[in-house]
């Protein structure tokens, strides 16, 4: 059992390491978004920490057994504290002004690198003890050590993606990582002074009072890390959602990016006025372009504002809204009075084909799926489409490719409307404009005011026929001419804001 205890510890610590890595990428989203750049930074930083920790652990393993185990125990205590406090450290760095790609890289390093180093320090010593526990069977022992590390990584990835983050949230996941690390410490005993020992609790030595105090203090810190609460009000593996009431308006935020807003009350008999300027332009464009019985595809449900406006204004119309995260739909139903009422009155959970059920009032089909997957699978046809899907503050890369819009052109006979958030004449806007210009003879663009981060809503309409001019634009919106850009493809796509 002493040998299998060491193998078990290797497996657990490897699982903790991968769970921590995936949780790091998720908790980064509310501060710096989710993109190829953010995930690259997290993976590279954590792997660098694992590498350095393993190297340092090798030197530790060469020391006297009792001293080596004492060092490993202290490393695990520090690991537990650092893991539990990682979200707090990340938030503090953001408050102190970390912004942009440079700020993201610094934040990732400071928040996640130290714990990644320390969680790997025990592995060489555990491997050495496992080899010594089976003299003459070094080959199979090393194989089992490597297998335990790989299996632990698999368990950690599955645990993070399918269980911990979706069900518990990021704060509890980090605290759980810390608790799991602390739970490993009692299985590493120093052994008798001057003796070789086995490095497991079978040696029966009493705990050092100082060590007990350190473990107890770390346990308190891990538990206290939950006091600050989750990073947002609602959290799933895909979204970190907050709902804010601002005067007479309720606003929906996902990863700190405003997704929707609507007025809490309206005068009896009056149509609901749209709050966000970008939705005002999109609806004005749709209202001018579409007939009374239009069938519209919405990729990205968000606050369901535009589907609701369409169905309220055109009783003969119907819509399919593809929203990847069921939590978003749940929050809208609970907190957005206008859209929630529309979903309750006319909505239904549509399958992959999105076909209308027999119910007379069923006009809003809600498909909880990835937008690209739905586009690939559906055989329905639409009069128009609205591309308004976001992951944090940017469009998911696989929805910003020529192949995506080629598929849209196949199933949508009319205009396609696109909402982007980018710097004025930025790479994303120019890339999408290049795609649309290759596929449609008429493409127009408007741009809203830039935020403090230098980004604005950039809206495009692509149509087989010339779009009719609008009477007016929302305040501070203007027509723009976008410069030439590289059309993104599935092979060479959008990598995120830098």
C-alpha positions in Angstrom: 0.0 0.0 0.0 2.9 2.4 0.6 3.8 2.2 -3.1 0.2 2.8 -4.2 -0.1 5.7 -1.8 2.7 7.4 -3.6 1.1 6.7 -7.0 -2.2 8.0 -5.7 -0.5 11.2 -4.5 1.0 11.7 -8.0 -2.4 11.2 -9.6 -4.2 13.6 -7.2 -1.6 16.4 -7.6 -1.6 16.0 -11.3 -5.4 16.3 -11.3 -5.2 19.4 -9.2 -2.7 20.9 -11.6 -4.9 20.5 -14.6 -8.1 21.6 -12.8 -6.2 24.7 -11.7 -5.0 25.4 -15.3 -8.5 25.2 -16.8 -10.0 27.2 -14.0 -7.3 29.9 -14.6 -8.4 30.3 -18.2 -12.1 30.6 -17.1 -11.5 33.1 -14.3 -9.4 35.3 -16.6 -12.4 35.9 -19.0 -14.2 38.6 -16.9 -11.1 40.6 -16.8 -9.3 40.0 -20.2 -11.8 38.1 -22.3 -11.5 34.7 -23.8 -9.4 34.2 -26.9 -6.5 32.3 -28.4 -4.2 34.8 -26.8 -5.5 34.4 -23.3 -5.6 30.6 -23.4 -2.1 30.5 -24.9 -0.8 32.7 -22.0 -2.5 30.5 -19.4 -1.3 27.3 -20.8 2.3 28.5 -21.4 2.5 30.0 -17.9 1.2 27.0 -16.1 3.3 24.6 -18.1 6.4 26.7 -17.4 5.5 26.6 -13.7 5.1 22.8 -13.9 8.5 22.5 -15.6 10.4 24.7 -13.1 8.7 23.0 -10.2 9.7 19.6 -11.4 13.3 20.7 -11.9 13.4 22.2 -8.4 11.7 19.1 -7.0 14.5 17.0 -8.4 17.0 18.9 -6.3 14.8 18.5 -3.3 14.5 14.8 -3.8 18.3 14.4 -3.5 18.3 15.8 0.0 18.0 13.8 3.2 14.7 12.0 3.3 13.3 13.8 6.3 14.4 17.3 5.1 13.1 16.6 1.6 9.6 15.6 2.9 9.6 18.6 5.1 10.3 20.9 2.1 7.6 19.2 0.1 5.0 19.6 2.9 5.8 23.3 3.1 5.5 23.6 -0.7 2.1 22.0 -0.6 0.9 24.3 2.2 2.0 27.3 0.1 0.4 25.8 -3.0 -3.0 25.5 -1.3 -2.9 29.1 -0.2 -1.8 30.5 -3.6 -4.3 28.4 -5.5 -7.2 29.5 -3.3 -6.2 33.2 -3.5 -5.5 33.2 -7.3 -8.9 34.8 -8.2 -8.3 37.5 -5.5 -4.8 38.2 -6.9 -6.2 38.5 -10.4 -8.9 40.9 -9.4 -6.4 43.0 -7.4 -4.1 43.3 -10.4 -7.0 44.4 -12.5 -7.9 47.1 -10.0 -4.3 48.3 -10.0 -4.6 49.0 -13.7 -3.6 45.8 -15.6 -5.1 46.2 -19.1 -4.4 45.1 -22.6 -2.2 42.2 -23.7 0.7 43.3 -21.6 -1.4 43.6 -18.5 -3.0 40.2 -19.2 0.4 38.5 -19.5 1.7 40.1 -16.3 -1.5 39.2 -14.5 -1.4 35.6 -15.6 2.2 35.3 -14.5 1.8 36.8 -11.1 -1.6 35.1 -10.3 -0.9 31.6 -11.6 2.8 30.9 -12.0 3.8 30.6 -8.3 1.2 27.9 -7.5 2.0 26.1 -10.7 5.7 25.8 -9.7 5.0 24.7 -6.1 2.3 22.0 -7.0 5.0 20.2 -9.1 7.7 20.2 -6.5 6.6 16.9 -4.8 6.5 14.8 -8.0 10.2 13.9 -8.3 10.4 12.9 -4.6 7.2 10.8 -4.9 8.7 9.2 -8.0 11.9 8.4 -6.2 10.1 7.0 -3.2 8.0 4.8 -5.5 11.1 3.4 -7.3 12.7 2.7 -3.9 9.6 0.9 -2.7 9.9 -1.7 -5.5 13.6 -2.6 -5.9 14.3 -4.5 -9.1 11.2 -3.3 -10.8 12.3 0.2 -11.8 10.9 0.0 -15.3 7.4 -0.9 -14.4 7.4 1.6 -11.5 8.5 4.5 -13.7 5.8 3.5 -16.2 3.1 3.6 -13.5 4.4 6.9 -12.2 4.1 8.4 -15.7 0.7 6.8 -16.2 -0.5 8.2 -12.9 0.5 11.7 -13.9 -1.2 11.4 -17.3 -4.4 9.8 -15.8 -4.5 12.6 -13.2 -4.3 15.2 -15.9 -7.2 13.6 -17.7 -9.3 13.4 -14.5 -8.5 17.0 -13.7 -9.5 18.2 -17.2 -12.8 16.3 -17.0 -13.4 17.4 -13.4 -12.9 21.1 -14.3 -14.8 21.2 -17.5 -17.8 19.0 -16.7 -18.2 19.2 -13.0 -16.4 21.9 -10.9 -16.7 25.0 -13.1 -20.2 24.4 -14.4 -21.7 23.3 -11.1 -19.6 25.1 -8.4 -18.1 28.1 -10.1 -14.6 29.3 -10.3 -14.1 30.6 -6.7 -15.2 27.2 -5.3 -13.0 25.4 -7.8 -9.9 27.2 -6.8 -10.8 26.6 -3.1 -11.3 23.0 -3.9 -7.9 22.8 -5.5 -6.4 24.2 -2.3 -8.3 21.8 -0.1 -7.2 18.8 -2.2 -3.6 19.8 -1.9 -3.9 20.1 1.9 -5.5 16.7 2.0 -2.3 15.2 0.5 0.0 16.5 3.3 -1.0 13.9 6.0 0.2 11.1 3.7 3.7 12.6 3.6 5.4 11.9 7.0 8.9 12.9 7.8 9.9 9.6 9.4 12.1 9.1 12.5 15.1 11.4 13.0 18.2 9.8 11.5 16.2 7.0 9.9 15.4 6.4 6.3 11.6 5.8 6.7 9.3 5.3 3.8 7.9 8.8 3.4 4.3 7.8 4.2 2.1 7.9 7.2 2.8 4.3 7.9 6.0 5.4 9.7 3.7 6.6 12.6 5.7 9.6 13.7 3.7 12.4 15.4 3.0 15.6 13.6 5.3 18.6 14.2 3.2 21.2 16.1 4.6 23.9 13.7 3.5 21.8 10.7 0.0 21.3 12.2 -0.3 25.1 12.8 0.8 25.8 9.2 -1.7 23.4 7.7 -4.4 24.8 10.0 -3.7 28.3 8.9 -3.7 27.3 5.3 -7.0 25.6 5.7 -8.5 28.8 7.2 -7.2 30.8 4.3 -8.6 28.3 1.8 -12.0 28.5 3.5 -11.8 32.3 3.8 -11.2 32.5 0.0 -14.9 31.6 -0.4 -16.1 34.5 1.8 -15.5 37.0 -1.0 -18.1 35.1 -3.0 -18.1 34.2 -6.7 -16.7 36.3 -9.4 -20.2 37.1 -10.6 -23.9 36.6 -9.7 -24.4 33.6 -12.0 -21.7 31.4 -13.4 -21.5 28.4 -15.7 -18.6 26.8 -17.5 -19.3 29.3 -20.4 -20.5 32.5 -18.8 -20.0 34.8 -15.8 -23.2 36.8 -15.6 -24.3 39.8 -13.7 -27.6 41.6 -13.7 -27.6 45.3 -12.7 -30.7 47.6 -12.1 -29.7 51.1 -13.2 -32.6 53.4 -12.5 -35.5 52.3 -14.7 -33.2 50.0 -16.8 -32.1 46.4 -16.1 -28.7 45.5 -17.7 -27.3 42.1 -18.4 -23.5 41.6 -18.4 -21.5 38.6 -19.4 -17.8 38.5 -18.5 -18.2 42.3 -17.7 -19.3 43.0 -21.2 -22.8 44.5 -21.5 -25.0 42.1 -23.5 -28.4 43.6 -23.2 -30.6 46.2 -21.5 -34.3 47.0 -21.4 -36.6 49.3 -19.5 -38.2 47.8 -16.5 -41.6 49.5 -17.1 -43.4 50.8 -20.1 -46.6 52.8 -20.6 -49.6 50.7 -21.4 -50.2 50.4 -25.1 -46.7 51.7 -26.1 -44.1 49.6 -27.9 -41.0 48.7 -25.9 -38.2 51.2 -26.7 -34.8 49.7 -27.3 -32.1 50.9 -24.9 -28.7 50.1 -26.4 -27.8 52.1 -29.5 -26.5 49.2 -31.4 -29.8 47.3 -31.1 -31.6 50.5 -32.2 -29.6 50.5 -35.5 -30.0 46.8 -36.1 -33.8 47.0 -35.5 -34.1 50.1 -37.7 -32.3 48.2 -40.4 -34.4 45.1 -40.0 -37.6 47.1 -39.9 -36.7 48.7 -43.2 -35.5 45.5 -44.9 -37.9 42.7 -43.8 -41.4 41.9 -44.7 -44.3 41.3 -42.3 -43.9 37.5 -42.1 -40.1 37.3 -41.9 -38.3 34.2 -40.6 -35.1 35.3 -38.9 -32.1 33.4 -37.5 -30.3 34.9 -34.5 -26.8 33.5 -33.8 -26.3 34.5 -30.1 -29.3 34.9 -27.9 -27.8 37.3 -25.4 -30.7 39.3 -23.8 -33.1 38.1 -26.6 -33.9 41.8 -27.2 -34.0 41.8 -31.0 -36.0 38.5 -31.3 -38.5 40.0 -28.8 -38.8 43.2 -30.8 -39.3 41.3 -34.0 -42.1 39.2 -32.6 -43.8 42.1 -30.9 -43.7 44.2 -34.0 -44.5 41.6 -36.6 -47.1 39.1 -35.4 -46.7 36.9 -38.5 -42.9 36.6 -38.1 -41.0 33.8 -36.3 -37.4 33.4 -35.2 -34.8 30.9 -34.2 -32.3 32.0 -31.5 -29.2 29.9 -31.1 -27.7 30.5 -27.6 -24.8 28.3 -26.5 -25.4 28.7 -22.7 -28.7 27.7 -21.2 -27.8 29.8 -18.1 -28.1 33.0 -20.2 -31.7 32.0 -21.2 -32.5 31.2 -17.6 -31.2 34.6 -16.4 -33.1 36.5 -19.1 -36.4 34.7 -18.1 -35.9 35.7 -14.5 -34.6 39.2 -14.8 -35.4 40.8 -18.2 -39.2 41.5 -18.0 -39.9 42.1 -21.7 -37.8 39.4 -23.2 -38.6 37.0 -20.4 -42.3 37.4 -21.0 -41.8 36.9 -24.7 -39.9 33.6 -24.1 -42.6 32.4 -21.7 -45.4 33.3 -24.1 -43.9 32.3 -27.5 -40.7 30.3 -26.9 -40.0 26.7 -27.0 -36.9 24.5 -26.7 -36.1 23.7 -30.3 -34.1 20.6 -31.3 -31.2 20.8 -33.7 -33.6 21.1 -36.7 -35.3 24.1 -35.0 -38.7 23.3 -36.6 -41.8 25.0 -35.4 -44.0 22.8 -33.1 -47.7 22.4 -33.6 -48.6 25.0 -30.9 -50.2 28.1 -32.3 -48.2 30.6 -30.3 -44.8 29.0 -30.7 -42.9 31.6 -32.7 -39.5 31.7 -30.9 -37.4 28.6 -31.2 -34.5 28.5 -28.7 -31.6 26.2 -29.6 -29.0 25.7 -26.9 -26.1 24.9 -29.1 -22.9 26.3 -30.6 -23.8 28.6 -33.4 -21.4 27.1 -35.9 -22.6 23.6 -35.1 -26.2 24.7 -35.7 -25.4 26.3 -39.0 -23.7 23.1 -40.1 -26.6 20.9 -39.2 -29.8 22.9 -40.0 -31.7 22.4 -43.2 -34.1 25.3 -42.5 -34.1 28.5 -44.6 -34.4 32.0 -43.4 -35.2 35.5 -44.7 -32.4 37.2 -42.7 -29.8 36.4 -40.0 -28.3 38.4 -37.1 -24.8 37.5 -36.0 -24.5 38.7 -32.5 -22.6 36.0 -30.6 -19.9 36.9 -28.2 -17.4 35.1 -25.9 -16.5 37.8 -23.4 -15.8 40.9 -25.4 -15.1 39.4 -28.8 -16.7 37.2 -31.4 -15.7 33.5 -31.2 -13.1 32.8 -33.8 -15.0 29.9 -35.4 -17.9 32.3 -36.1 -15.7 34.8 -37.8 -14.6 32.9 -40.8 -15.4 32.8 -44.5 -16.7 29.3 -44.2 -19.3 30.4 -41.6 -20.6 33.2 -43.8 -20.6 30.9 -46.9 -22.9 28.6 -44.9 -25.1 31.5 -43.9 -25.4 32.6 -47.5 -26.6 29.1 -48.4 -29.5 29.2 -45.9 -30.3 32.9 -45.7 -31.9 34.4 -48.8 -31.9 38.0 -47.5 -29.6 40.3 -45.5 -27.1 39.3 -42.8 -26.6 41.7 -39.9 -23.4 41.6 -37.9 -22.5 43.2 -34.5 -18.8 43.5 -33.6 -16.8 45.1 -30.9 -13.4 46.3 -32.2 -11.1 49.3 -32.4 -12.2 51.7 -35.2 -11.1 50.2 -38.5 -9.7 47.3 -36.4 -8.4 43.9 -37.6 -11.6 42.1 -36.7 -13.9 44.6 -38.4 -11.7 44.7 -41.5 -11.5 40.9 -41.7 -15.3 40.4 -41.4 -15.9 43.2 -43.9 -13.5 41.5 -46.3 -15.5 38.2 -46.0 -18.8 39.9 -46.5 -17.5 41.8 -49.5 -16.4 38.6 -51.2 -19.8 37.0 -50.7 -22.3 39.9 -51.1 -22.5 42.7 -53.7 -23.6 45.3 -51.1 -22.0 45.8 -47.7 -22.6 48.8 -45.4 -21.0 49.6 -42.0 -21.7 52.0 -39.2 -19.7 52.7 -36.0 -20.6 53.8 -32.6 -18.6 55.9 -30.1 -15.3 54.3 -28.8 -15.2 53.3 -25.2 -12.4 54.1 -22.7 -10.6 51.0 -24.0 -10.7 52.3 -27.5 -13.3 49.9 -28.9 -16.7 50.5 -30.4 -19.7 48.7 -31.7 -19.2 48.2 -35.5 -22.3 47.1 -37.3 -22.5 45.7 -40.8 -25.2 44.7 -43.2 -24.5 42.5 -46.2 -27.3 42.0 -48.7 -27.9 40.7 -52.2 -29.8 43.9 -53.0 -28.9 47.5 -52.1 -30.0 48.3 -48.5 -32.5 51.2 -48.4 -31.1 54.3 -46.6 -32.3 54.8 -43.0 -33.9 58.1 -41.9 -31.5 58.5 -39.0 -28.7 56.9 -37.0 -28.5 56.5 -33.2 -26.7 59.3 -31.4 -22.9 59.3 -32.1 -23.2 56.6 -34.8 -21.9 57.3 -38.2 -21.4 55.5 -41.5 -17.8 54.3 -42.0 -15.6 53.0 -44.7 -13.5 50.1 -43.5 -10.0 49.5 -44.9 -8.8 46.4 -46.6 -8.3 43.4 -44.4 -7.5 39.7 -44.5 -10.6 37.5 -44.7 -10.4 35.0 -41.8 -10.8 31.3 -42.5 -11.0 28.2 -40.5 -7.3 27.7 -41.2 -6.2 31.2 -40.4 -8.7 32.8 -38.1 -9.2 35.6 -35.7 -7.0 35.3 -32.6 -8.5 37.9 -30.3 -7.9 41.5 -29.3 -4.3 42.3 -28.6 
